[in-house]
Amino acid sequence: MKDALFVYNPNSGQKIINEHLPWIVDYLSEREYLTSIYATQSPRDASEIVSNLGYRFDEIIVGGGDGTLDEVISAVCKVKINPLVGYIPTGSTNDFSKSLNIPADVEKATKVATRGYKKDIDIGNIDGKYFVYVAAFGTIAEVSYNTGQDVKNIFGRSAYIFEGLKQTLPLVNIPTYKMEVAIDGETIAGEFIHFMVTNSVSVGGFVGITGQNVGLSDGIFELTMVKRPQSLADVNKIIFGLTNRKENDMLILRQGSEFIVKTDQKVAWSLDGEYGGTTTLADIKVLKEKIKIRTGLRDKI
């Protein structure tokens, strides 16, 4: 028998996990899991239960969206335990599950969470806080996480980014941040409207926006910085650069293992789509192969 903690968010996404609970419980028993089950009751509840009880279990299975996964993995890192993590994605966006090649179907995802390949993956740390796949601030981050997946599905990636940027028109009203970013010895300075460090093939519902060959275990995260557009022509350059992952005079693209970010004003960070506090100076480090997780991938990460 394998001792496992199954933590799930009954309110994530369209609450679809609730329809599958009897099947999940039966399947776990069939696979000889002795499972303790906990339904989160409030924000940060998953983090608290893992912090207090996670040490008792060899495996922790997470049912919910990327925010729930973030809570669990952050707690695992903070209390310094090392369980094998399984993920059943049932949120509205489920960015990180795409990187792990976990199916959207709940029952198929459950099978990956218990029988998938075991991988050690990188995790980000920003001034003592952990994140799984994205730390961001700025215009596109706000638009992305404040817009429903149905809108993204209707407009498509390129059209959606354009619509998001148009919401900030006139262009003079776009929030701009003067910043200096040190990346593994290189320093970049200027005025930007968006900053993000990522470790995922999908961010904000956009597959491929960070590139096609993202290594989840290579100790490297991808950096995207968007300059302040002065015209609609600049906006089109941003859209082209983001959708094709090509740097131009409006877009800075880099990779690195540490990013030190200085800004002229406090910025509100989004960590895995959740509020991550405000700073004017942030030190982001990649923690190589920090977490053990089950995936649908064999050799790609």
Disulfide bonds with the S-S distance in Angstrom:
none
